Every structure is written in C-alpha cells, then in structure tokens.
C-alpha cells in the first residue's frame, strides 16, 4: 500500500506501508537469495532452514536484503501504476517505522519538471550565412600539395618552416630531468610543438652547432616538478630539411585528381566546399531555431538533473582525453584548475542542454509526432543495402539500443522538418 503526494515542480513524496505478512515474504525472498552463503554444522551447504540461520546469525541477518527487495518491488509497482512519474535521478529512501505492525518507507523523488512551452510556431529566424572564399579553396589545394611534399637536406641557417633533426638534453639547476632528453628528434620550426621560446632559439643554428637554449616552463604545466621552472636545453643541430611543395600546375593536378587542368580542379574543390558549407549552414540555422524555441520555454530545471548532466559531460570529456593519452587530472593540471571549477564551467551548458531536450520532447508530444514501423524499416533498408544484406537479416543483427537510435533519428528529422515548415526562415 502507498500514498502519493505531489509537491513543487513535480517533486513527489511517497509513503510505502508494508504489513507483517508482506514483510515476512520479503525476508523469505532474501533468505532464498542468500542461503547458499551459509555453512551451518549438521546441514549441507545452503540447506539450513531460515529459522536455523537466524538463530545462528541473528534475526536481522536478512534485514538489509529484504528491505532492498521490498523497495525494488514496491517502487517498481508504483512507477508502473503512476505513469505521470518519470524519475530523473535515484530516489531518497528513509525508513520511518519498523515494528511488529510492519514498516513504513518514505521515498522522495524528482520527476521530469513541468514544462510550459512558449511560441514554437510563427517565429522569424535569420538563416546562417557564409560563402566559400578563394582562401578556403587555396587552403584545400595546399593540403593536397602538403601530401606530396618532398624534404630536401639543406646546409644553411635554420629558419621557420624547416625540419630540424636535433639531439637535446634538458636540465634544471644543472640536474638532468626525466623526459627532457632525446636523440634525432625531428622538429618543425614554427609548429609550436615545444615550450614557448625553444623553436625560436633553434632558428638561426647551423648543422653541427651546439647551443644552450633557455626557456621557462608555464606555471600551469602538467608536471609539478617543472611548473614555472627555468630550464636549459643543450641542443645539437644534426641535420636540416627544407619542405618542397610541388609546383601548382596542370601536371600536379593530373597527379592528384581525375582532372587535367588547374581550373577544373579548383572548380571541383569549390563545388565540394560549397556543398559542405550548405550542410553546415543548414545545421546552424536549425540550431538557431531550436535555441530560440527553447528560450521561449519556461522550465525550472531541478538541481539533480543539472548535476547528472554535468557528470555526463565530465565522462564524455574524459573519454575524449583518453584518445590523446591524457587523463582529466592531466588536463586540470595544465589549465591550473580544479574539478569543481571545471564542473561549474559546465553548468550553463548543462541547463541549456536539459531545457532544449525537454522542450523538443514536449513539442513531439504536443504534435503527436511518431515513427511508423514502415518508416523505421525503410531507414534500416537503406543501411542494409550498403552492406548488401536484406532488411530481415540486418534487422536481426541490431540490438534494441541500435533500433532506438535509428528510431530517434527519424523522429528528430520529422521534428526539424515540422519546425522549419511552421516558422519563417529568412
């Protein structure tokens, strides 16, 4: 039995009452779950009756597990009955009473907050603008040239843009430090790969020259031993290479593309850049519209939702850092910040993210947007054909999570198309 009380902004307080007979059933379930753990003389392992186990270990031996089972079952039944409740975080549970008449649990939880949609039709949004400049085309062409670059040894003073092959040994106060030495290191001068000031001092050196390069490590450097330290590097320039880019002409074009002339090549690159730009501008315009609609929506975002969203941001950021061989602690050290400061910096984004998501979910409900089975099959068929599989075979290989992913994608496309149609994009 339970009673339900709704508070401010969809906070709920639930009182669950469990009578002695019901409690005994939960204790019995706890016993069945744990009986194999008990080895009592005179009984085979796991075969001792519940009363015997309680006599040997105390009557409360199954209390914690019984309480857990009781809550799981009762709470699950409540959520099944009360469809309006959509918990956004783990509930707070308090045991209010436990005696011969049974027990009473008090459960506090936060459901999805109330959403008051503002205008999401008839808004005027200026579309994102942009153009493909000559500089962008040239930059794309230069990437092709970079891929065919040759490196020729030169014997002159090193300068920005050169690749210097160096040996170096770093020391602090005359003591060589770990990780500060290397041989035959290939450094592009001007790449800002090394500590500020290092590459600038290598520039001007000649092959065979030894030089003491003096730099100061940043105060927010990740290594505690080197933060803000004045460091000396003994540098030897062993070899110098100059990057030679291929000449930009018709011959180069025929080597890197199916085109014969430079003008044809430039025209094709511009075309593809414009196609990519249109996709980008369309996405930016859609985001502007969604942001505007979310601004019109009134939502009091609960603190529990904000904290969960921030935790998700942190986990995703840690995952991205791991691909660079870094940890979150490395990042915090390099930026001279704390985890609390990092989380606080994510707070506004978290609120915006939650508000936008809840706004869109409510518009979908308001407009009765859904995905029909045949629409999902059509989408999956498109992907299946790329793998040269039938719809049935490919669909069988998909998990429930993957099916939901495809369905959500279709639903979002429908929502965006609806919003674009119902608003003025100028």
C-alpha angles and dihedrals in degrees: 000000000000143000124213128211122185117210137181118326094359097308109153132202115198125190113201118195119196119189124216094261092051091046091052089054091053091049089051090053090050089051092051090049094051108026094102089064094066123083110189124177112256095026133082114249109286094006100096111116118248093250091054092050091049091049091053100040103025133270092270095057092109097036100102095046092043090052091050092050092046092052094045093052098040094043091047091052092049093052090048090053099039102057092174091068115089108171115216097191142010113297124245111241127200128179103225099176140006122174142116090299093060133259139293125212123196114207124189120190142165117230125196104296125249113274122206107192118214125198113324096161130064095022120145117227127179110229119238113263133208145137139209107251128204087249091059091051091048091049091053091049091049090056088060089049091049090056090057096041119136125211118219126189113243133188108214140084114313115250140178112295094030124118109233121198105209145169115215139178120194125207138178116209089346095308119115110233128214115266093015098103135072142157128222092005112175109219127181106217110230094024091108089226093137133052113297111278097023099096093041090059093047088056108091095033121123129217112285094019121133119207139174108233114198121202139158120229116229118263089237094051111141095236111080091206093058104037109130092348125147105234133189123209121196101214128191119191106215103168140003127209129190120208113234116198118203115257113264103243143112092282091057090049093053089051096053103032147021090259127099103206136048092234092055090049093050091047092052093047091050091050093053092044090052091050090051091046092053090053090049094047091048090053092047091050092050090050091050090053093047091048090051092050092048090052088056091054122092113218130154099210111212118235091236091060092048093052092048091050091049090051089053090051090051093050092049091048091050089051092053091048091052090062087060092049092252135122128215089252089056090053093047090050092049092049093041092233139123131238089250091055091047092051092047088053089058095050099093092046090050092053092047092048093051094044092050093048094049091046093054093044090054093048089052089053093044093052095039092235114174143154118251119215092245091053091053091047091051091053093047091047090058091056094040091056090058088059091042092243133132120251091248096050095045093045091054090056093056122095122225088255092054092049090052089049092056092044092051090050092055091045092052091050089053091049094049092048090050093050093046090051094047096048136057116253110189 
